[in-house]
């Protein structure tokens, strides 16, 4: 293969110098070209835009240097019959070029598929294209197709020309994939199921149990092997395997059961000496103050005050309100509890949980 390329380049000087000029121009114009392709998503990545741009510039220039090295080898050593043009160095460089071009093709076509079949979402004031089931499955099929072509090309370049040798190499890789499929196949399949079922969508607020407590988070991005979440409590990014998500009971707080919004509840344990009228007045006063302060609550719906339980040590009351700003769920809870505390002071209601039944019921 390399001898054929060498003879072809030696017999076509115009082609040789054209390829050389094009690669030199690409080295110089790499920053400008990467900027021009910004809308494909090459340079945009939250928190690492400049690093990603520099990576693509260096990657493009590295590919051009490899191609120039191959052109130089074919040009200067192709005429020398004592030099084997298929030596180890050329094979290694050729394999690197094939792998790089395959990676570039997978990335480029993956971006194009995502733009065609993906969904636009707003993240941090910027719009980007998120994966859908159609874009993910097409990208996977395209990746497998390109990888098969690249694998065959690498095997041929490495010198495994016979059918037995080629089959042995491909069979070995197939066995390795089969032995490790438990580490990657469940996450890929689970990711496709999540996207296809529309169980979770980017920017949705979910609640799931991480084994110790409930986790409230925003779905940031669903990738091939894992899903990135943004914690509402700690304001940090975390990663969870797609297969683990399907093993949990996931509560999607962004998918309301009614047009009223998300029904939130808070519970308070009060003493037996308080009449229901006193409790309701206190909670409604806190609700009115929350409306005056502009909390993220749907105030067109009245506050629901319910008697949850009447035990030996306390009477448990629950209050319920509606909100459509699920991303501010934790902050709204905390702010509303503060209004309840202020209202309790104003109405002489003790919020401390009594340890025994104390006092007499107010007349």
C-alpha positions as CSV (number, residue, x, y, z in Angstrom):
1,X,0.0,0.0,0.0
2,X,2.7,2.4,1.0
3,X,4.8,1.5,-2.1
4,X,1.8,2.3,-4.3
5,X,1.3,5.7,-2.6
6,X,5.0,6.4,-3.0
7,X,5.1,5.6,-6.7
8,X,1.9,7.7,-7.2
9,X,3.4,10.7,-5.4
10,X,6.7,10.4,-7.3
11,X,4.9,10.5,-10.6
12,X,2.7,13.4,-9.8
13,X,4.7,16.4,-8.7
14,X,1.7,18.7,-8.8
15,X,-0.2,16.5,-6.4
16,X,2.7,16.3,-4.0
17,X,3.3,20.0,-3.8
18,X,-0.4,20.7,-3.6
19,X,-0.7,18.4,-0.6
20,X,2.3,19.9,1.0
21,X,1.0,23.4,0.5
22,X,-2.4,22.6,1.9
23,X,-1.0,21.0,5.0
24,X,1.3,24.0,5.6
25,X,-1.6,26.3,5.2
26,X,-3.7,24.3,7.6
27,X,-1.0,24.6,10.3
28,X,-1.0,28.4,9.9
29,X,-4.8,28.8,9.7
30,X,-5.7,26.2,12.4
31,X,-6.9,28.8,15.0
32,X,-9.0,30.6,12.4
33,X,-10.6,27.3,11.2
34,X,-11.4,26.1,14.7
35,X,-13.1,29.5,15.3
36,X,-15.1,29.1,12.1
37,X,-16.3,25.6,13.2
38,X,-17.3,26.9,16.7
39,X,-21.0,26.4,15.9
40,X,-20.4,22.6,15.6
41,X,-19.5,22.6,19.3
42,X,-15.7,22.1,19.0
43,X,-14.7,25.0,21.2
44,X,-17.7,25.3,23.5
45,X,-17.6,23.3,26.7
46,X,-18.7,24.7,30.1
47,X,-15.8,25.6,32.2
48,X,-13.1,24.6,29.7
49,X,-13.8,26.6,26.5
50,X,-10.2,27.9,26.1
51,X,-8.6,24.5,26.9
52,X,-10.9,22.8,24.4
53,X,-10.1,25.3,21.7
54,X,-6.4,24.9,22.2
55,X,-6.7,21.1,22.1
56,X,-8.4,21.2,18.7
57,X,-5.9,23.6,17.3
58,X,-3.0,21.4,18.5
59,X,-4.8,18.3,17.2
60,X,-5.3,19.7,13.8
61,X,-1.7,20.9,13.6
62,X,-0.5,17.5,14.8
63,X,-2.3,15.7,12.0
64,X,-0.8,18.1,9.4
65,X,2.7,17.4,10.7
66,X,2.1,13.7,10.5
67,X,0.9,14.0,6.9
68,X,3.9,16.1,6.0
69,X,6.2,13.6,7.5
70,X,4.6,10.8,5.4
71,X,4.9,12.9,2.3
72,X,8.5,13.6,3.0
73,X,9.3,9.9,3.6
74,X,7.6,8.9,0.3
75,X,9.3,11.7,-1.6
76,X,12.9,11.2,-0.4
77,X,13.0,7.5,0.3
78,X,10.7,6.2,-2.3
79,X,13.3,6.4,-5.0
80,X,15.9,4.5,-2.9
81,X,15.4,0.8,-3.6
82,X,17.6,0.0,-0.6
83,X,15.1,1.6,1.8
84,X,12.0,-0.3,2.6
85,X,9.1,2.1,2.3
86,X,7.0,-0.1,4.5
87,X,9.4,0.0,7.5
88,X,8.2,0.1,11.1
89,X,8.4,3.9,11.4
90,X,6.1,4.5,8.4
91,X,3.7,1.9,9.6
92,X,3.4,3.5,13.1
93,X,2.9,7.0,11.6
94,X,0.3,5.6,9.1
95,X,-1.6,3.8,11.9
96,X,-1.6,7.1,14.0
97,X,-2.9,9.0,11.0
98,X,-5.7,6.4,10.4
99,X,-6.7,6.4,14.1
100,X,-6.6,10.2,14.2
101,X,-8.7,10.5,11.1
102,X,-11.2,8.0,12.5
103,X,-11.5,9.9,15.7
104,X,-11.9,13.2,13.8
105,X,-14.6,11.6,11.6
106,X,-16.5,10.2,14.5
107,X,-16.4,13.5,16.3
108,X,-17.3,15.6,13.3
109,X,-20.2,13.4,12.1
110,X,-21.4,13.0,15.7
111,X,-21.7,16.8,16.0
112,X,-23.5,17.0,12.7
113,X,-26.0,14.3,13.7
114,X,-26.5,16.0,17.1
115,X,-27.3,19.3,15.3
116,X,-29.7,17.6,13.0
117,X,-31.5,15.3,15.4
118,X,-30.6,16.8,18.8
119,X,-32.6,19.2,20.9
120,X,-31.6,22.8,21.8
121,X,-31.4,23.5,25.5
122,X,-30.4,26.6,27.5
123,X,-27.4,26.1,29.9
124,X,-26.0,29.0,31.9
125,X,-27.4,31.5,29.4
126,X,-25.9,29.7,26.4
127,X,-27.7,27.5,24.0
128,X,-26.3,24.1,23.1
129,X,-27.5,21.0,21.4
130,X,-28.4,18.0,23.6
131,X,-28.6,14.4,22.6
132,X,-31.9,12.6,21.8
133,X,-32.6,9.0,21.3
134,X,-32.3,9.4,17.5
135,X,-29.0,11.3,17.6
136,X,-27.5,8.9,20.1
137,X,-28.4,5.7,18.2
138,X,-27.3,7.2,14.9
139,X,-24.0,8.3,16.5
140,X,-23.4,4.8,17.9
141,X,-24.1,3.1,14.6
142,X,-21.8,5.5,12.8
143,X,-19.1,5.1,15.4
144,X,-19.2,1.3,15.1
145,X,-19.0,1.6,11.2
146,X,-16.0,3.9,11.3
147,X,-14.3,1.8,13.9
148,X,-14.6,-1.3,11.8
149,X,-13.2,0.4,8.8
150,X,-10.3,1.9,10.9
151,X,-9.6,-1.5,12.4
152,X,-9.4,-3.2,9.0
153,X,-7.1,-0.4,7.8
154,X,-4.8,-0.7,10.8
155,X,-4.6,-4.5,10.4
156,X,-3.7,-4.1,6.8
157,X,-1.1,-1.4,7.4
158,X,0.4,-3.5,10.2
159,X,1.2,-6.2,7.7
160,X,-1.5,-8.8,8.5
161,X,-2.4,-9.5,4.9
162,X,-3.6,-13.1,5.0
163,X,-7.2,-13.9,5.9
164,X,-6.1,-16.1,8.8
165,X,-3.9,-13.3,10.3
166,X,-6.6,-10.6,9.9
167,X,-9.3,-12.9,11.4
168,X,-7.0,-13.7,14.3
169,X,-6.5,-10.0,15.2
170,X,-10.1,-9.1,14.8
171,X,-11.2,-12.2,16.8
172,X,-8.8,-11.2,19.6
173,X,-10.3,-7.7,19.8
174,X,-13.8,-9.3,19.7
175,X,-13.0,-11.5,22.6
176,X,-11.6,-8.6,24.6
177,X,-14.8,-6.6,24.0
178,X,-16.9,-9.6,25.0
179,X,-15.0,-10.1,28.2
180,X,-15.4,-6.4,29.2
181,X,-18.9,-5.9,28.0
182,X,-20.2,-5.9,31.6
183,X,-18.3,-2.7,32.2
184,X,-19.7,-0.6,29.3
185,X,-22.7,-2.3,27.6
186,X,-25.3,-1.8,30.5
187,X,-24.5,1.9,30.7
188,X,-24.8,2.4,26.9
189,X,-28.1,0.5,26.8
190,X,-29.5,2.2,29.9
191,X,-28.6,5.6,28.3
192,X,-30.5,4.7,25.2
193,X,-33.5,3.6,27.3
194,X,-33.5,6.8,29.3
195,X,-33.4,8.9,26.2
196,X,-36.0,6.9,24.4
197,X,-38.4,6.8,27.3
198,X,-37.9,10.5,28.0
199,X,-37.7,9.6,31.7
200,X,-35.1,12.3,32.1
201,X,-34.4,15.4,30.1
202,X,-31.6,17.9,30.5
203,X,-32.5,20.7,32.9
204,X,-35.0,18.5,34.7
205,X,-34.9,18.5,38.5
206,X,-34.9,15.0,40.0
207,X,-34.9,13.4,43.4
208,X,-33.2,10.1,44.0
209,X,-31.7,8.2,46.9
210,X,-27.9,7.8,46.8
211,X,-28.0,5.2,49.5
212,X,-27.8,7.5,52.5
213,X,-30.2,10.4,51.8
214,X,-32.3,12.0,49.1
215,X,-30.3,13.7,46.4
216,X,-31.9,16.8,44.7
217,X,-30.2,17.6,41.4
218,X,-30.6,19.1,38.0
219,X,-29.9,16.8,35.0
220,X,-27.0,18.5,33.3
221,X,-26.1,16.1,30.5
222,X,-26.8,12.4,29.6
223,X,-23.7,10.9,28.0
224,X,-23.1,7.5,26.6
225,X,-21.9,5.9,29.8
226,X,-23.0,8.3,32.6
227,X,-25.3,11.2,33.5
228,X,-23.9,14.4,34.9
229,X,-26.0,16.0,37.6
230,X,-25.8,19.4,39.3
231,X,-26.6,19.2,43.0
232,X,-29.1,21.7,44.2
233,X,-27.8,21.6,47.8
234,X,-24.1,21.7,47.4
235,X,-24.0,23.4,43.9
236,X,-21.4,21.0,42.5
237,X,-21.3,18.5,39.6
238,X,-21.5,14.8,40.2
239,X,-21.6,11.7,37.9
240,X,-23.8,8.6,38.1
241,X,-23.7,5.6,35.8
242,X,-26.7,5.3,33.5
243,X,-27.4,1.7,34.8
244,X,-27.4,3.0,38.4
245,X,-30.1,5.6,37.6
246,X,-32.4,2.9,36.3
247,X,-31.9,0.9,39.5
248,X,-33.1,3.9,41.6
249,X,-36.6,5.2,42.0
250,X,-36.2,8.5,40.3
251,X,-38.7,11.3,41.0
252,X,-38.8,13.8,38.2
253,X,-39.9,17.0,39.9
254,X,-40.1,18.9,36.6
255,X,-43.0,16.8,35.3
256,X,-46.0,18.1,37.3
257,X,-49.1,15.9,37.9
258,X,-51.3,19.0,37.4
259,X,-51.2,22.5,36.0
260,X,-50.9,23.9,39.5
261,X,-47.2,22.9,39.7
262,X,-45.2,20.9,42.1
263,X,-47.0,20.3,45.4
264,X,-44.5,20.8,48.2
265,X,-45.1,19.9,51.9
266,X,-43.5,20.9,55.2
267,X,-44.3,19.3,58.6
268,X,-44.2,20.9,62.0
269,X,-44.7,19.2,65.4
270,X,-46.6,21.4,67.9
271,X,-47.9,21.1,71.4
272,X,-51.3,19.7,72.3
273,X,-52.3,23.0,74.0
274,X,-52.7,24.7,70.7
275,X,-56.2,24.9,69.1
276,X,-56.4,24.2,65.3
277,X,-57.6,27.8,64.8
278,X,-54.4,29.2,66.3
279,X,-52.3,27.0,64.1
280,X,-54.1,27.8,60.9
281,X,-53.9,31.6,61.6
282,X,-50.2,31.3,62.2
283,X,-49.5,29.4,59.0
284,X,-51.7,31.6,56.9
285,X,-49.9,34.7,58.3
286,X,-46.6,33.1,57.2
287,X,-48.0,32.4,53.8
288,X,-49.1,36.1,53.4
289,X,-45.7,37.2,54.4
290,X,-44.1,34.9,51.9
291,X,-46.3,36.4,49.2
292,X,-45.3,39.9,50.2
293,X,-41.6,38.9,50.0
294,X,-42.0,37.4,46.5
295,X,-41.1,33.7,47.2
296,X,-41.3,31.3,44.3
297,X,-44.7,30.0,45.2
298,X,-48.0,29.9,43.2
299,X,-50.0,32.1,45.5
300,X,-53.1,31.9,43.4
301,X,-53.7,28.6,45.2
302,X,-54.5,28.8,48.9
303,X,-52.2,27.2,51.5
304,X,-53.3,23.7,52.5
305,X,-53.1,23.1,56.3
306,X,-53.6,19.5,57.4
307,X,-53.5,17.7,60.7
308,X,-51.0,14.9,60.0
309,X,-50.9,13.0,63.3
310,X,-51.8,13.4,66.9
311,X,-49.3,11.5,69.0
312,X,-48.5,11.2,72.6
313,X,-45.7,13.8,72.5
314,X,-46.9,16.3,69.8
315,X,-49.4,17.1,67.2
316,X,-47.9,17.0,63.7
317,X,-49.2,19.5,61.2
318,X,-48.4,19.6,57.5
319,X,-48.7,22.5,55.1
320,X,-48.7,22.3,51.4
321,X,-48.1,24.9,48.7
322,X,-47.4,24.8,44.9
323,X,-44.4,26.0,43.0
324,X,-43.3,25.9,39.4
325,X,-39.7,27.0,40.1
326,X,-38.3,23.5,41.0
327,X,-34.7,24.7,40.5
328,X,-35.3,26.9,43.6
329,X,-36.9,24.1,45.6
330,X,-34.5,24.0,48.5
331,X,-34.2,27.8,48.8
332,X,-38.0,28.2,48.8
333,X,-38.4,25.6,51.6
334,X,-35.8,27.3,53.7
335,X,-37.2,30.8,53.1
336,X,-40.8,29.6,53.9
337,X,-39.6,27.9,57.2
338,X,-38.1,31.3,58.2
339,X,-41.5,33.0,57.6
340,X,-43.2,30.3,59.7
341,X,-40.7,31.0,62.5
342,X,-41.4,34.7,62.4
343,X,-45.1,34.1,62.4
344,X,-44.8,31.8,65.4
345,X,-43.1,34.5,67.4
346,X,-45.8,37.0,66.4
347,X,-48.6,34.7,67.4
348,X,-47.0,33.2,70.5
349,X,-46.9,29.7,69.1
350,X,-44.1,27.5,70.4
351,X,-42.5,25.4,67.6
352,X,-40.5,23.3,69.9
353,X,-41.6,19.7,70.1
354,X,-42.7,18.8,73.7
355,X,-41.3,15.7,75.2
356,X,-44.5,14.9,77.1
357,X,-48.1,16.1,77.1
358,X,-47.8,19.4,79.0
359,X,-50.2,22.2,79.8
360,X,-53.9,22.3,79.3
361,X,-55.8,22.9,76.1
362,X,-56.5,26.6,75.7
363,X,-60.1,27.6,76.4
